[in-house]
Structures are given as structure tokens and as C-alpha cells.
Amino acid sequence: MMKPVRSLYLCIVIAAMLTLLVHPAFADYNFDGVPYTDRLVGAAYGTINGSVYVDGGHGVGFSPYTQSFNVPESEVKWARLYVGVWGGNEENTGSVAVTFNDKELETLELKGEADTNSNVYCSGHGVYWIVYDVTENQATGSIDAVVTTSGTIDGRVYGVVLVAVYEDPYGQEVQYWINEGNVNLHGPGWSGEHGTNDEAVTEFAGTVDVDKFAMARLSVVYLTGTPGLNDYLYFNDEKLCDGDNCDDIANSKQSFDIKTFDVIDYIEKEANKAMFELGDEDYLHPVLAVLTLHSELKIISAFSTPQGIDDKGILNDNGRPRHAGDSETKITAEVVDIGIGIQSVTVDLSAIGGSAHTLMSGPYPNPGTYEVTTTATTGINGTFTFVITAIDNGGNITTAQTNELIVYRRGDVVRNNMVDMGDALYIARYTVGLETPNMDHFNFVGDVQPACDGDHITNMGDALYIARHTVNLEIAP
């Protein structure tokens, strides 16, 4: 009885491993595409409590070529680094050396039309898409990849992309597919020797629980695209658009494109697929397609609410004891998240002397009200809004902006950015009915005395305090 049970366990383990990793059949050079001429193939697929990181590329450049990444702190379960290199033509040869996270990866010999490297997809006139398994590097946080090429190849780098499947103990289920290859879509060329190859597909096999996920994102990478020449991308026969651009998806000036599309409205329960269409491009190489299904993250409201008696202002804080709340403002945000869990909600307070990444308190990792109370030590007489950033446990990011807030200097009722005898005189004249302030902030700013509890009245006591301050008998209000 033990042998069948062990065999069953072994089959289960093998099946689980296969859902995470699929090896390409071969990678020998072919002008029209590798490993196939008409489609990208599965490299990894499955589900995970966490997310899939996809980023990289800044366009073609000379060696050495550096690309930076920032992977959320997590446990990386699967990761590949992709490097695009221009050979110049299929006869040229050379080599590529890569360091990733300060570790030297395998140096590869690039042999063009004679290339048989199992992790090199070479097609067309020497267009390379090189794959490195970097799972064991367990790289998170800030990472640099540096690519150096040599030999008779042109050696310029199209771009570098990192795809990482990572697990988070607080994350929820994410379904994903990662497809790769190097299809050379092309017209007849100047000689017509190679005919045409004008479309390719990439399939995301399996079933989808369409009621479970609120968002679906398709990320694609192209090499050699040319702006102004039409090409098209479809998902389940629906034409995708990059903003208002629906007819020139691969439109970067640097021959490298990485773009992400929201496809939740087009998701089917099974047999989802994307199609790349050449249009009138001369050459276009789709090399990567990543489909992820995950939850929604949204900030539905964001407010800055002063704690004092003025409805839009905050008083500068110079360290003097104040009436509770008068030099504070509360910033709040209502954050909605479906399923995956909120990792952080921060607000940029750098304009008023705080941190650009001030963490807000709230019911982590659940949706709800997040808030922080702050004072202003800089930015006097400025008008500010504050950007709030929410990040979920899948690395998804959303932002919102608060209403405007004015920073006043306490005691500066005439608004000349100083506290001087002019302010004392104005308050004194107001007290005896000789001034009628036409300003919302007057009482809020002018109430400087007494210091610790305040009386919320602007009167002769405040004028006297400011006068004494001007002759150094009182500290700044």
C-alpha cells in the first residue's frame, strides 16, 4: 500500500512544480521566430498569495547598460531576467555578460544564425531575447542589472526586463500567466526572400473564476517597434488602446516598448488569448506577455481638515506650546481594497516640513479610514495639496490628492511674512474698532495669547504680546 501512496504524492509534487515552471521546447535560431514562428509559449503559470512584478526597460543604448528595479520585500518564488540585444545581422557573433544584484550570471556566446543556446531566443536579423533564471538570487528591494556586450555584434541593448512571482503572507490569491519567445513579425523586406509573417498569438490556457477578480492586466514587451508605423494588439478579439492610441502600440523611439493594459472587461472563463498584428511595421518582435488577475485598490476620498478654528488653514509650528490642535491638521483617506490587503498608505508632507512618505495609521490590511495628524514647520504663506499613495500587498499603487490648505505664520495678520509692530498695531486698531479685517484667517492667525490654552479671541492682549516680541521680551508667537 505504501508504494502507490508515495507515487501519488510524487505525482502531486511534480504537477505543482509544472504549474510554476514550463521549459521551452528548443531555442535554435529561426528567422521568423523562436521557439515558434507564430506564438509565444508558456514560461510559468499558476496562482499565488502575493503578486507578479513586471518592470524594466528604458530603450536602446550602448553597453554597459544598467537597468534598475525595485521589488517589494517578499519571498521570490520564480524570477527571470530578460535582456534584448541587437546583433546587427544574423552573421555577427559576440558575447553578453550580466551582473544581477551584484552577482555575475553566466557569460553567453551569441552566435546568430548558428545559435543553439537553450536560454537564447534569436530571430530576424540578429535580434536576441536572452533569458536568465534569477530565482535563487532572492532579490528584493533596490536591484541593478548591468549588461556588457562584446564581439562583432552591434552590441546595443534594447532593454532589460525583470519578471518575479513573489509570495506575501498577507497577500491573497493572484492568478498569472507568463509567456515568452521571440517572434519576428515582418513584411516581405527589400528582397522578398523571407516572405511575410504578419501575426502571432499568445494563449493563456486554463479556466478563470471571473467573479473572484476585480482587475486583469496584460503586460507586453516588444523589440524593434517604430513610431508612426501601425501595429495592433488584441485581447480575445478586442482591440486594445494605449490611451487614444489604438493603431501604433509599439511606438517608442528607442525600439523598446513595455506596456500594460486593463483587460478585465474582456476576460473569458477559459481560452483567453492575445494577438499581435504587424500592420505596416517593417519588423516587430513581441517577446513577452504577462497576464495577471488580482484585486482592486482605490482611494475614494482624501481630505485635509484643520484642527483649529479656521476651515482651510494650518498655523506654522515653531515649538511654542499651543492650544491643543491649533497648529495641527488631520489628513484622512478612505481606501477601498478588494481581497488582496493594503500594505501601506502614505502622504507626502515634504512641502510643509514633513516626510515625503509619512505613514498613515489605519486598519491595516483592511479597507477603511487612514489618517495622520501633522503640523507645518515650513511653507509659510503657501497653498498646498497633499498626495496620498496607497499600495496593496500585490504591489498595486493608487494615488489621490487632498483639498487645498494654506500655511499661516502665527501673528502675521498683515501677511508680510513677518511678525512685527505692524501686526501689533493692526490688532490694536481692530480692538478699538478702527480696522475691519476682510480676511478669513484674521482671528485664527491673530490669537497668540495666552500661549498654552488660548482664548480664541484676537484682542489687545495679542497686540501687546506681539509688541513685546518685537523688542525681544517674548518668544515668537
C-alpha positions in Angstrom: 0.0 0.0 0.0 2.9 2.4 0.7 4.2 2.4 -2.9 1.0 3.6 -4.6 0.7 6.4 -1.9 4.2 7.5 -2.5 3.7 7.5 -6.2 0.6 9.6 -5.8 2.5 12.1 -3.6 5.2 12.3 -6.2 2.8 13.0 -9.0 1.2 15.8 -7.0 4.6 17.4 -6.3 5.6 17.2 -9.9 2.2 18.7 -11.1 2.6 21.6 -8.6 6.1 22.3 -9.9 4.9 22.2 -13.5 2.2 24.9 -12.8 5.0 27.2 -11.8 7.6 26.5 -14.4 7.4 25.4 -18.1 10.5 25.0 -20.1 10.6 26.0 -23.8 11.0 23.1 -26.3 14.0 24.5 -28.0 15.8 27.7 -28.8 17.7 27.2 -32.1 17.8 30.3 -34.4 15.0 30.8 -36.8 14.4 33.9 -38.9 10.7 34.0 -38.3 10.7 33.2 -34.6 11.9 31.1 -31.7 10.8 28.8 -30.3 7.8 29.1 -32.7 7.2 31.4 -35.6 3.6 32.3 -34.7 3.3 32.4 -31.0 4.8 33.0 -27.6 5.0 30.0 -25.2 4.3 29.5 -21.5 7.2 30.0 -19.2 5.2 30.0 -15.9 1.6 30.0 -14.8 -0.4 29.3 -11.6 -1.8 31.0 -8.6 0.0 32.5 -5.6 -0.8 34.5 -2.4 1.3 37.6 -3.5 1.8 39.1 -6.9 3.8 39.3 -10.1 6.4 42.1 -10.6 6.9 43.2 -14.2 9.2 46.2 -14.9 12.2 47.4 -16.8 13.5 48.9 -20.0 14.4 52.4 -21.0 15.2 52.0 -24.6 18.1 51.0 -26.8 21.5 52.0 -25.5 25.2 51.2 -25.6 27.0 48.6 -23.4 27.5 48.7 -20.5 23.7 49.1 -20.0 22.2 49.5 -16.5 18.6 48.9 -15.6 17.3 49.4 -12.0 14.4 47.6 -10.3 12.6 47.8 -7.0 10.9 44.5 -6.0 8.6 44.6 -2.9 10.1 42.8 0.2 8.8 39.3 -0.1 9.8 35.7 -0.8 10.5 35.3 -4.5 9.2 32.0 -5.9 10.1 32.4 -9.6 12.1 35.1 -11.4 13.5 35.7 -14.8 15.7 38.5 -16.1 15.2 39.2 -19.8 17.8 41.0 -21.9 17.3 42.3 -25.5 20.4 42.7 -27.6 20.9 43.9 -31.2 23.3 41.8 -33.3 23.4 43.9 -36.4 22.7 40.9 -38.6 22.4 37.2 -38.2 26.0 36.5 -39.2 27.7 38.6 -36.5 28.8 36.9 -33.3 29.8 38.1 -29.8 29.1 37.6 -26.1 27.0 39.0 -23.4 27.9 39.3 -19.7 25.4 40.2 -17.0 25.6 41.1 -13.3 22.3 41.0 -11.3 22.1 42.1 -7.7 26.0 42.3 -7.8 26.2 38.6 -8.8 27.8 37.6 -12.1 25.5 35.5 -14.2 26.6 33.1 -17.0 28.5 34.7 -19.8 26.9 33.6 -23.1 28.4 33.3 -26.6 25.9 34.7 -29.1 26.3 33.0 -32.5 23.5 34.5 -34.6 22.1 32.0 -37.1 24.2 29.3 -35.5 22.9 30.0 -32.0 21.7 26.9 -30.1 21.8 28.3 -26.5 18.8 26.9 -24.6 18.1 30.3 -23.0 18.7 32.5 -26.0 15.9 33.3 -28.5 17.5 34.7 -31.6 15.4 35.5 -34.7 15.3 38.0 -37.6 18.5 39.8 -38.5 20.2 39.0 -35.2 17.6 40.2 -32.6 18.4 38.4 -29.3 16.0 37.9 -26.4 18.1 36.3 -23.6 16.6 34.6 -20.5 18.3 34.2 -17.1 16.8 32.3 -14.2 17.4 34.6 -11.2 15.0 32.8 -8.8 17.8 31.7 -6.5 19.1 35.3 -6.1 16.0 36.1 -3.9 16.5 39.7 -4.9 14.1 42.2 -3.4 14.4 45.9 -2.7 16.6 48.0 -5.0 18.4 46.0 -7.7 20.6 46.8 -10.6 21.2 44.7 -13.7 24.3 45.6 -15.8 24.7 44.2 -19.3 28.1 44.2 -21.2 28.4 43.0 -24.7 31.4 42.4 -27.0 32.4 40.9 -30.3 31.4 41.7 -33.9 27.7 42.1 -32.9 26.3 45.6 -32.8 26.0 45.1 -29.1 23.5 47.7 -28.2 20.9 46.7 -25.7 17.2 47.2 -26.4 16.1 46.9 -22.8 16.2 44.7 -19.7 13.0 43.3 -18.0 12.5 41.6 -14.7 9.5 39.3 -14.0 9.2 38.0 -10.5 6.5 35.9 -8.9 6.6 36.6 -5.2 4.7 35.4 -2.1 3.4 37.6 0.7 1.9 36.1 3.9 -0.7 38.8 3.9 -1.5 38.6 0.2 -4.4 36.8 -1.4 -4.8 34.7 -4.5 -3.4 36.1 -7.7 -3.7 34.1 -10.9 -1.0 34.6 -13.5 0.5 33.5 -16.9 4.0 34.4 -18.1 4.6 33.7 -21.8 7.9 34.3 -23.7 9.6 33.8 -27.0 10.9 36.0 -29.9 8.6 36.1 -32.9 9.8 38.1 -35.8 6.8 39.8 -37.5 7.8 41.2 -40.8 6.8 42.2 -44.3 8.5 40.9 -47.5 11.6 43.0 -47.0 13.6 44.6 -49.7 14.3 41.2 -51.4 11.2 39.3 -50.5 13.4 36.3 -49.6 11.6 35.5 -46.4 8.0 36.2 -47.5 5.8 37.7 -44.7 5.0 36.8 -41.1 2.3 39.2 -40.0 0.6 37.9 -36.8 1.3 35.9 -33.7 -0.8 34.8 -30.7 -0.1 34.0 -27.1 -2.6 31.8 -25.2 -3.4 31.8 -21.5 -4.7 28.3 -21.1 -7.0 27.2 -18.3 -10.1 28.4 -16.6 -10.8 31.7 -14.8 -13.2 32.4 -12.0 -14.4 35.7 -13.4 -16.3 36.5 -10.2 -13.2 36.3 -8.0 -11.1 39.0 -9.5 -11.8 42.7 -9.9 -8.8 43.5 -12.2 -7.0 41.9 -15.1 -3.8 43.3 -16.5 -1.9 42.4 -19.7 1.7 43.5 -19.9 3.5 43.1 -23.3 7.1 43.8 -24.4 8.2 44.5 -28.0 11.6 45.0 -29.6 12.3 47.0 -32.8 9.0 48.9 -33.0 8.9 52.1 -34.9 6.7 55.2 -34.1 4.4 56.2 -36.9 4.1 52.7 -38.4 0.8 50.9 -37.5 0.7 47.7 -35.5 -2.2 46.3 -33.4 -2.8 44.3 -30.3 -6.0 42.3 -29.5 -7.2 40.5 -26.4 -9.9 38.0 -27.1 -10.5 39.8 -30.4 -11.0 43.2 -28.7 -8.6 45.9 -30.0 -6.5 47.3 -27.1 -5.6 51.0 -27.0 -2.8 52.9 -25.2 -4.9 55.9 -24.3 -6.1 57.4 -27.5 -3.6 55.4 -29.5 -5.1 52.2 -30.9 -3.1 51.7 -34.1 0.6 52.1 -33.1 1.2 50.1 -29.9 4.9 49.7 -30.4 5.6 53.4 -30.8 8.7 54.0 -28.7 11.6 56.0 -30.3 14.1 53.7 -28.7 13.0 50.4 -30.3 11.7 49.0 -27.0 8.2 49.0 -25.6 6.8 47.7 -22.3 3.1 48.5 -21.9 0.3 47.4 -19.6 -3.4 47.2 -20.5 -6.6 46.8 -18.3 -8.4 43.8 -19.9 -10.9 43.0 -17.1 -13.9 43.8 -19.4 -12.7 41.2 -21.9 -11.8 38.3 -19.7 -13.4 35.0 -20.5 -13.9 31.9 -18.3 -11.4 30.0 -20.4 -9.2 30.1 -23.5 -8.1 33.7 -23.1 -5.5 34.9 -25.7 -3.8 37.9 -27.1 -2.9 38.6 -30.7 -0.1 40.7 -32.2 -0.7 42.1 -35.7 2.2 43.6 -37.8 0.2 46.3 -39.6 2.7 48.3 -41.7 5.7 47.9 -39.4 8.8 46.6 -41.2 9.9 44.4 -38.3 8.3 43.9 -34.9 9.4 41.4 -32.2 6.8 40.6 -29.5 8.9 38.8 -26.8 6.9 38.7 -23.6 3.3 38.7 -22.4 2.2 38.6 -18.8 -1.5 38.3 -17.7 -2.4 38.7 -14.1 -5.8 38.7 -12.3 -6.0 40.4 -9.0 -7.9 42.7 -6.7 -8.8 46.4 -6.9 -7.2 49.2 -4.9 -8.8 52.7 -4.8 -8.8 55.8 -2.7 -12.4 57.1 -2.8 -11.8 60.3 -0.7 -9.0 62.3 0.7 -9.2 65.4 2.9 -7.0 67.8 4.9 -9.0 69.1 7.8 -7.5 71.8 10.2 -8.0 71.1 13.9 -8.2 74.8 14.8 -11.0 77.3 14.1 -10.0 78.2 10.5 -11.6 75.9 7.9 -8.7 76.0 5.4 -5.6 77.0 7.2 -2.8 75.5 9.3 -0.6 77.6 11.6 3.2 77.2 11.5 4.7 75.3 14.3 7.8 76.8 15.9 7.8 74.7 19.0 6.0 77.0 21.4 3.2 75.3 23.4 -0.2 75.9 21.9 -3.8 75.5 22.5 -4.4 71.8 21.6 -5.0 71.4 17.9 -4.4 75.0 16.7 -1.2 74.2 14.8 -2.3 70.8 13.6 -4.3 69.4 10.6 -5.7 65.9 10.2 -5.3 64.3 6.8 -7.7 61.4 6.1 -8.2 58.9 3.2 -10.9 56.3 2.6 -9.2 53.4 1.0 -11.0 50.5 -0.7 -9.4 47.2 -1.5 -11.0 44.0 -2.7 -9.3 41.0 -1.4 -5.5 41.3 -1.6 -4.9 43.6 1.5 -3.4 47.0 2.0 0.3 47.2 2.6 0.8 51.0 3.2 -1.0 54.3 2.9 1.4 57.3 2.9 1.1 61.1 2.4 3.7 63.5 1.0 4.2 66.2 3.6 7.6 67.4 2.3 6.1 70.8 1.3 5.4 71.7 4.9 8.5 70.2 6.5 7.5 66.6 6.9 8.5 63.3 5.2 7.6 62.6 1.6 6.5 59.2 2.8 4.6 59.8 6.0 2.9 56.6 7.1 -0.8 57.0 7.9 -2.4 54.9 10.6 -5.4 52.8 9.9 -7.0 49.3 9.9 -4.2 47.5 8.0 -4.5 45.4 5.9 -8.3 46.1 5.7 -10.1 48.9 3.8 -11.3 51.8 5.8 -10.2 55.3 7.1 -6.5 56.0 7.2 -5.3 59.2 8.9 -2.3 61.2 10.2 -2.1 64.5 12.2 0.6 66.9 11.3 2.0 70.4 11.8 3.7 72.8 9.3 7.3 73.9 10.0 7.9 75.3 6.5 5.9 76.5 3.6 4.5 79.6 5.3 2.1 81.6 3.1 1.9 78.8 0.6 -1.1 76.9 -0.5 -0.7 73.2 -0.7 -2.5 69.9 -1.6 -1.1 66.6 -0.4 -0.7 63.5 -2.5 -1.8 60.2 -0.8 -0.4 56.9 -2.1 -1.9 53.5 -1.3 0.0 50.3 -2.1 -1.6 46.9 -1.7 0.1 43.6 -0.9 0.3 42.9 -4.7 2.4 45.9 -5.3 -0.5 47.8 -7.0 -0.4 51.5 -6.5 -3.0 54.3 -6.5 -2.9 58.0 -5.6 -5.3 60.8 -4.7 -4.9 64.5 -3.8 -6.4 66.4 -0.9 -8.1 69.7 -0.9 -6.0 72.9 -0.6 -4.6 74.1 2.7 -2.9 77.5 3.5 0.0 77.7 5.9 -0.2 80.9 8.0 2.5 82.4 10.2 1.0 82.8 13.7 0.7 86.5 14.5 1.3 87.7 10.9 -2.2 89.2 10.4 -1.0 91.7 7.7 0.5 88.7 5.7 4.0 90.2 5.0 5.8 87.0 6.3 7.0 88.8 9.4 5.7 89.3 12.9 6.4 92.9 13.8 5.0 96.1 15.1 2.7 96.4 12.1 0.8 93.3 13.2 0.6 94.6 16.8 -0.7 98.0 15.6 -3.3 96.4 13.3 -4.7 94.2 16.1 -4.8 97.2 18.4 -6.7 99.3 15.9 -9.1 96.3 15.3 -9.7 96.0 19.0 -10.9 99.7 19.2 -12.9 99.5 16.0 -10.6 101.3 13.7 -9.9 98.3 11.4 -12.4 95.8 9.9 -10.4 92.8 8.6 -11.6 91.4 5.3 -9.8 88.1 5.7 -10.9 84.7 6.8 -7.7 84.0 8.6 -7.6 87.1 10.9 -8.9 85.6 14.2 -7.2 82.3 13.5 -3.8 83.9 13.0 -4.1 86.8 15.4 -4.9 84.7 18.6 -1.5 84.3 20.1 -2.1 84.9 23.8 -2.3 83.2 26.2 0.2 80.6 24.9 -0.9 77.3 26.4 -4.6 77.2 26.3 -5.6 80.1 24.0 -8.9 82.0 24.3 -9.8 82.1 20.5 -10.2 85.9 20.7 -8.0 88.4 19.0 -7.7 91.4 21.3 -5.3 93.9 22.9 -3.6 91.1 24.8 -2.4 89.6 21.5 -1.3 93.1 20.3 0.7 93.5 23.5 2.3 90.1 23.1 3.4 90.8 19.6 4.8 94.3 20.6 6.8 92.7 23.4 8.1 90.1 20.9 9.4 92.8 18.6 11.6 94.1 21.4 12.7 90.6 22.4 10.7 90.4 25.6 8.6 87.4 24.3 9.5 84.4 22.1 8.0 84.2 18.6 4.3 83.6 18.8 
